[in-house]
Amino acid sequence: MSAGTGILQRAGGPRPAGRIGAPVHVVGATSRPGAALCRALAAAGEAFVPVLRDPARWRALDLAGEPRLADLRGAEALQRALRDATHVVACVHAQWTPAILAAAPPAARLVLTGSTRRFSRWPDAHGDGVRAGEAALLASGRPGIMLHPTMIYGTEGENNVRRLAALLRRLPVAPLPGGGRALVQPIHQDDVARCFLAALRRPADTPEALVIAGPTPLAYRDFLVAVARAAGLRVPAVLPVPAGPLRLLAPLTRLLPGMPRIEADEIRRLTEDKAFDIGPMRARLGVEPMPLAEGLARTFGQGLAAAPARDGAA
């Protein structure tokens, strides 16, 4: 994967944006992206139906809407929850795409959550699940789109820039594989929500997949510097270290009190470029993502939270 890489499969041209015109069934409404989307729908005056497993978690979000309970492993319950759906957004891992395709009414328009992990060259169960979900959508012939975001930041509890900031507060230097030269192109959660709203308002007639990303790729070491400055932290010196030793040391982070966990596979992914052409995103969705500096200012303007635990959220 290299700078300028992106996908837009079987997509039509941009269409006039407007009201969605029907309640949006949000599967996974209590996930971080699901809650962010529900808030964006509410702010836009759009009706939605939250579909979730845990009503207590939904009540804790203090959002309007009567939830429908369903587990993705329960086909009948999911089908009941989506029985009258005309627009379905899945804020869950793309591996559940076949279950959602089976449960949603045949004419329902689908907006599914993917990930640019589908482009990773390394063996990765997460990426395998995204590739399988994308393939299921494209093979279905159903009207829908799978959006593949890059690294998402800016939502409460996210473990990307906030976890990085928590690491920078504790490390005298920043050991990075290859000196942090690999490219990243993070996207703010507000822009992710805007992309999902645009996909609902500019529906697809055929299945397609589209990368959504921030405006400009930059080297990870420069991303690190931007995060440190936005968080009001000292910018540490970057120490180039081979990826192999760092992968061996990564599991030790779970033994250090107060240190955010780092997985060996994360180190390996830091060695590959994650940069994409967002021309198709702009053309198809009409979304212009915010610059990184603006997104980081929004993130840390809310206060630097403690590093969140790894929770495996989709």
C-alpha positions as a Python dict, from the first residue, in 0.01 Angstrom:
ca = {
    (1, 'M'): (0, 0, 0),
    (2, 'S'): (143, 336, -94),
    (3, 'A'): (53, 701, -103),
    (4, 'G'): (-226, 770, -348),
    (5, 'T'): (-387, 429, -313),
    (6, 'G'): (-764, 419, -272),
    (7, 'I'): (-1071, 227, -387),
    (8, 'L'): (-1407, 317, -528),
    (9, 'Q'): (-1584, 16, -671),
    (10, 'R'): (-1895, 34, -888),
    (11, 'A'): (-1984, 380, -760),
    (12, 'G'): (-2209, 630, -929),
    (13, 'G'): (-2148, 1004, -943),
    (14, 'P'): (-2250, 1251, -675),
    (15, 'R'): (-2619, 1318, -628),
    (16, 'P'): (-2798, 1607, -466),
    (17, 'A'): (-2792, 1582, -87),
    (18, 'G'): (-3117, 1608, 105),
    (19, 'R'): (-3312, 1464, 392),
    (20, 'I'): (-3291, 1091, 445),
    (21, 'G'): (-3666, 1078, 471),
    (22, 'A'): (-3695, 769, 690),
    (23, 'P'): (-3563, 647, 1025),
    (24, 'V'): (-3210, 511, 1011),
    (25, 'H'): (-3159, 178, 1186),
    (26, 'V'): (-2817, 198, 1355),
    (27, 'V'): (-2674, -145, 1432),
    (28, 'G'): (-2417, -124, 1708),
    (29, 'A'): (-2553, 206, 1840),
    (30, 'T'): (-2363, 180, 2169),
    (31, 'S'): (-2022, 144, 2006),
    (32, 'R'): (-1807, 457, 1988),
    (33, 'P'): (-1877, 514, 1617),
    (34, 'G'): (-2241, 415, 1665),
    (35, 'A'): (-2298, 664, 1945),
    (36, 'A'): (-2118, 936, 1747),
    (37, 'L'): (-2340, 868, 1446),
    (38, 'C'): (-2658, 873, 1657),
    (39, 'R'): (-2554, 1212, 1796),
    (40, 'A'): (-2487, 1338, 1443),
    (41, 'L'): (-2826, 1212, 1325),
    (42, 'A'): (-2998, 1379, 1620),
    (43, 'A'): (-2814, 1707, 1554),
    (44, 'A'): (-2924, 1691, 1189),
    (45, 'G'): (-3287, 1632, 1287),
    (46, 'E'): (-3288, 1282, 1139),
    (47, 'A'): (-3484, 1000, 1302),
    (48, 'F'): (-3303, 683, 1400),
    (49, 'V'): (-3368, 346, 1559),
    (50, 'P'): (-3083, 218, 1778),
    (51, 'V'): (-3021, -156, 1749),
    (52, 'L'): (-2806, -294, 2030),
    (53, 'R'): (-2748, -567, 2287),
    (54, 'D'): (-2724, -379, 2617),
    (55, 'P'): (-3002, -131, 2704),
    (56, 'A'): (-2809, -11, 3012),
    (57, 'R'): (-2523, 109, 2793),
    (58, 'W'): (-2772, 290, 2573),
    (59, 'R'): (-2932, 466, 2869),
    (60, 'A'): (-2587, 575, 2988),
    (61, 'L'): (-2535, 760, 2657),
    (62, 'D'): (-2833, 986, 2736),
    (63, 'L'): (-2961, 977, 2380),
    (64, 'A'): (-3321, 977, 2265),
    (65, 'G'): (-3463, 679, 2084),
    (66, 'E'): (-3628, 353, 2183),
    (67, 'P'): (-3373, 75, 2136),
    (68, 'R'): (-3441, -256, 1970),
    (69, 'L'): (-3250, -544, 2121),
    (70, 'A'): (-3063, -787, 1899),
    (71, 'D'): (-2743, -987, 1905),
    (72, 'L'): (-2560, -1027, 1577),
    (73, 'R'): (-2533, -1397, 1651),
    (74, 'G'): (-2912, -1426, 1670),
    (75, 'A'): (-3055, -1417, 1319),
    (76, 'E'): (-3422, -1404, 1421),
    (77, 'A'): (-3380, -1120, 1671),
    (78, 'L'): (-3175, -916, 1423),
    (79, 'Q'): (-3435, -973, 1153),
    (80, 'R'): (-3710, -855, 1389),
    (81, 'A'): (-3510, -545, 1480),
    (82, 'L'): (-3465, -456, 1111),
    (83, 'R'): (-3807, -571, 993),
    (84, 'D'): (-3923, -227, 875),
    (85, 'A'): (-3583, -75, 794),
    (86, 'T'): (-3531, 123, 476),
    (87, 'H'): (-3185, 255, 572),
    (88, 'V'): (-2942, 47, 778),
    (89, 'V'): (-2606, 163, 911),
    (90, 'A'): (-2379, -101, 1065),
    (91, 'C'): (-2134, 45, 1317),
    (92, 'V'): (-1990, -298, 1388),
    (93, 'H'): (-1701, -495, 1245),
    (94, 'A'): (-1737, -574, 876),
    (95, 'Q'): (-1720, -947, 950),
    (96, 'W'): (-2090, -922, 1043),
    (97, 'T'): (-2186, -807, 692),
    (98, 'P'): (-2335, -1147, 590),
    (99, 'A'): (-2557, -1145, 901),
    (100, 'I'): (-2679, -793, 828),
    (101, 'L'): (-2739, -873, 461),
    (102, 'A'): (-2948, -1173, 564),
    (103, 'A'): (-3152, -981, 823),
    (104, 'A'): (-3218, -649, 645),
    (105, 'P'): (-3513, -616, 405),
    (106, 'P'): (-3400, -671, 45),
    (107, 'A'): (-3470, -312, -59),
    (108, 'A'): (-3302, -150, 242),
    (109, 'R'): (-3005, 72, 163),
    (110, 'L'): (-2696, -25, 358),
    (111, 'V'): (-2402, 177, 490),
    (112, 'L'): (-2143, -54, 643),
    (113, 'T'): (-1828, 10, 843),
    (114, 'G'): (-1505, -128, 700),
    (115, 'S'): (-1144, -37, 768),
    (116, 'T'): (-830, 35, 570),
    (117, 'R'): (-684, -262, 756),
    (118, 'R'): (-822, -450, 454),
    (119, 'F'): (-514, -322, 265),
    (120, 'S'): (-253, -443, 514),
    (121, 'R'): (4, -679, 370),
    (122, 'W'): (52, -848, 706),
    (123, 'P'): (-153, -1148, 825),
    (124, 'D'): (-433, -993, 1026),
    (125, 'A'): (-764, -1142, 1144),
    (126, 'H'): (-921, -796, 1160),
    (127, 'G'): (-825, -719, 801),
    (128, 'D'): (-936, -1065, 686),
    (129, 'G'): (-1279, -999, 836),
    (130, 'V'): (-1306, -665, 657),
    (131, 'R'): (-1207, -818, 324),
    (132, 'A'): (-1463, -1095, 369),
    (133, 'G'): (-1734, -844, 461),
    (134, 'E'): (-1657, -625, 161),
    (135, 'A'): (-1663, -926, -68),
    (136, 'A'): (-2002, -1030, 72),
    (137, 'L'): (-2150, -686, 6),
    (138, 'L'): (-2010, -658, -346),
    (139, 'A'): (-2131, -1008, -432),
    (140, 'S'): (-2480, -942, -295),
    (141, 'G'): (-2587, -694, -562),
    (142, 'R'): (-2765, -502, -284),
    (143, 'P'): (-2776, -120, -281),
    (144, 'G'): (-2515, -20, -29),
    (145, 'I'): (-2169, 111, 47),
    (146, 'M'): (-1891, 3, 279),
    (147, 'L'): (-1683, 294, 406),
    (148, 'H'): (-1321, 212, 491),
    (149, 'P'): (-1190, 472, 738),
    (150, 'T'): (-824, 517, 816),
    (151, 'M'): (-717, 572, 1178),
    (152, 'I'): (-1010, 742, 1354),
    (153, 'Y'): (-940, 993, 1628),
    (154, 'G'): (-1130, 1255, 1823),
    (155, 'T'): (-1406, 1051, 1985),
    (156, 'E'): (-1429, 1004, 2361),
    (157, 'G'): (-1238, 697, 2472),
    (158, 'E'): (-1057, 637, 2142),
    (159, 'N'): (-723, 465, 2174),
    (160, 'N'): (-530, 631, 1892),
    (161, 'V'): (-417, 987, 1959),
    (162, 'R'): (-516, 984, 2328),
    (163, 'R'): (-323, 664, 2390),
    (164, 'L'): (-27, 804, 2196),
    (165, 'A'): (-37, 1120, 2408),
    (166, 'A'): (-44, 908, 2724),
    (167, 'L'): (265, 723, 2601),
    (168, 'L'): (446, 1046, 2520),
    (169, 'R'): (388, 1168, 2875),
    (170, 'R'): (587, 870, 3005),
    (171, 'L'): (860, 812, 2747),
    (172, 'P'): (1183, 1017, 2739),
    (173, 'V'): (1230, 923, 2372),
    (174, 'A'): (999, 783, 2105),
    (175, 'P'): (1132, 452, 1969),
    (176, 'L'): (982, 409, 1622),
    (177, 'P'): (1043, 139, 1361),
    (178, 'G'): (1230, 288, 1067),
    (179, 'G'): (1238, 622, 1245),
    (180, 'G'): (865, 672, 1189),
    (181, 'R'): (890, 736, 814),
    (182, 'A'): (578, 535, 719),
    (183, 'L'): (277, 745, 621),
    (184, 'V'): (-51, 782, 807),
    (185, 'Q'): (-365, 978, 718),
    (186, 'P'): (-595, 993, 1023),
    (187, 'I'): (-955, 1110, 1001),
    (188, 'H'): (-1150, 1287, 1276),
    (189, 'Q'): (-1463, 1116, 1410),
    (190, 'D'): (-1675, 1419, 1315),
    (191, 'D'): (-1570, 1369, 952),
    (192, 'V'): (-1648, 998, 974),
    (193, 'A'): (-2000, 1084, 1090),
    (194, 'R'): (-2033, 1338, 806),
    (195, 'C'): (-1931, 1069, 558),
    (196, 'F'): (-2192, 827, 693),
    (197, 'L'): (-2463, 1094, 676),
    (198, 'A'): (-2362, 1179, 319),
    (199, 'A'): (-2369, 811, 223),
    (200, 'L'): (-2724, 786, 361),
    (201, 'R'): (-2835, 1096, 173),
    (202, 'R'): (-2661, 1005, -154),
    (203, 'P'): (-2753, 639, -170),
    (204, 'A'): (-2594, 382, -396),
    (205, 'D'): (-2797, 176, -643),
    (206, 'T'): (-2531, -94, -652),
    (207, 'P'): (-2282, -219, -392),
    (208, 'E'): (-1959, -26, -359),
    (209, 'A'): (-1663, 32, -128),
    (210, 'L'): (-1493, 363, -57),
    (211, 'V'): (-1196, 480, 150),
    (212, 'I'): (-1250, 778, 379),
    (213, 'A'): (-944, 953, 521),
    (214, 'G'): (-801, 1282, 641),
    (215, 'P'): (-691, 1544, 388),
    (216, 'T'): (-315, 1482, 381),
    (217, 'P'): (-82, 1190, 455),
    (218, 'L'): (216, 1257, 678),
    (219, 'A'): (503, 1057, 825),
    (220, 'Y'): (421, 894, 1158),
    (221, 'R'): (704, 1085, 1327),
    (222, 'D'): (540, 1412, 1216),
    (223, 'F'): (205, 1285, 1339),
    (224, 'L'): (368, 1213, 1676),
    (225, 'V'): (505, 1567, 1693),
    (226, 'A'): (162, 1713, 1607),
    (227, 'V'): (-6, 1507, 1881),
    (228, 'A'): (255, 1607, 2141),
    (229, 'R'): (218, 1976, 2062),
    (230, 'A'): (-163, 1964, 2057),
    (231, 'A'): (-161, 1788, 2395),
    (232, 'G'): (79, 2045, 2543),
    (233, 'L'): (355, 1787, 2589),
    (234, 'R'): (727, 1796, 2535),
    (235, 'V'): (816, 1666, 2189),
    (236, 'P'): (1044, 1366, 2246),
    (237, 'A'): (1337, 1280, 2025),
    (238, 'V'): (1262, 1002, 1778),
    (239, 'L'): (1483, 697, 1820),
    (240, 'P'): (1495, 475, 1508),
    (241, 'V'): (1469, 111, 1616),
    (242, 'P'): (1427, -204, 1404),
    (243, 'A'): (1072, -334, 1415),
    (244, 'G'): (1178, -682, 1530),
    (245, 'P'): (1310, -585, 1875),
    (246, 'L'): (1020, -348, 1931),
    (247, 'R'): (771, -626, 1858),
    (248, 'L'): (944, -846, 2115),
    (249, 'L'): (931, -570, 2377),
    (250, 'A'): (572, -460, 2308),
    (251, 'P'): (403, -724, 2532),
    (252, 'L'): (598, -591, 2830),
    (253, 'T'): (384, -274, 2825),
    (254, 'R'): (100, -467, 2988),
    (255, 'L'): (325, -530, 3289),
    (256, 'L'): (411, -164, 3348),
    (257, 'P'): (170, 25, 3578),
    (258, 'G'): (6, 319, 3406),
    (259, 'M'): (154, 234, 3067),
    (260, 'P'): (-93, 195, 2777),
    (261, 'R'): (-76, -147, 2617),
    (262, 'I'): (96, -188, 2282),
    (263, 'E'): (53, -503, 2074),
    (264, 'A'): (327, -655, 1862),
    (265, 'D'): (110, -639, 1551),
    (266, 'E'): (68, -264, 1598),
    (267, 'I'): (444, -223, 1572),
    (268, 'R'): (450, -419, 1249),
    (269, 'R'): (172, -206, 1099),
    (270, 'L'): (380, 104, 1172),
    (271, 'T'): (619, -10, 900),
    (272, 'E'): (368, 19, 613),
    (273, 'D'): (227, 329, 449),
    (274, 'K'): (-139, 406, 509),
    (275, 'A'): (-199, 689, 264),
    (276, 'F'): (-491, 723, 23),
    (277, 'D'): (-634, 932, -257),
    (278, 'I'): (-949, 1096, -118),
    (279, 'G'): (-1062, 1234, -453),
    (280, 'P'): (-1330, 962, -476),
    (281, 'M'): (-1448, 1045, -122),
    (282, 'R'): (-1480, 1413, -210),
    (283, 'A'): (-1660, 1338, -536),
    (284, 'R'): (-1891, 1067, -407),
    (285, 'L'): (-1977, 1208, -64),
    (286, 'G'): (-1901, 1578, -97),
    (287, 'V'): (-1707, 1576, 232),
    (288, 'E'): (-1393, 1785, 281),
    (289, 'P'): (-1215, 1650, 591),
    (290, 'M'): (-1069, 1887, 848),
    (291, 'P'): (-691, 1938, 871),
    (292, 'L'): (-510, 1739, 1136),
    (293, 'A'): (-423, 2050, 1337),
    (294, 'E'): (-789, 2144, 1365),
    (295, 'G'): (-892, 1791, 1459),
    (296, 'L'): (-624, 1764, 1728),
    (297, 'A'): (-723, 2103, 1868),
    (298, 'R'): (-1081, 1977, 1902),
    (299, 'T'): (-961, 1654, 2059),
    (300, 'F'): (-736, 1802, 2324),
    (301, 'G'): (-949, 2109, 2374),
    (302, 'Q'): (-1179, 1867, 2555),
    (303, 'G'): (-901, 1775, 2797),
    (304, 'L'): (-639, 1502, 2785),
    (305, 'A'): (-799, 1187, 2918),
    (306, 'A'): (-613, 896, 3064),
    (307, 'A'): (-514, 629, 2814),
    (308, 'P'): (-811, 401, 2750),
    (309, 'A'): (-786, 27, 2784),
    (310, 'R'): (-774, -185, 2472),
    (311, 'D'): (-1129, -307, 2425),
    (312, 'G'): (-1135, -461, 2078),
    (313, 'A'): (-1419, -240, 1957),
    (314, 'A'): (-1502, -278, 1591),
}
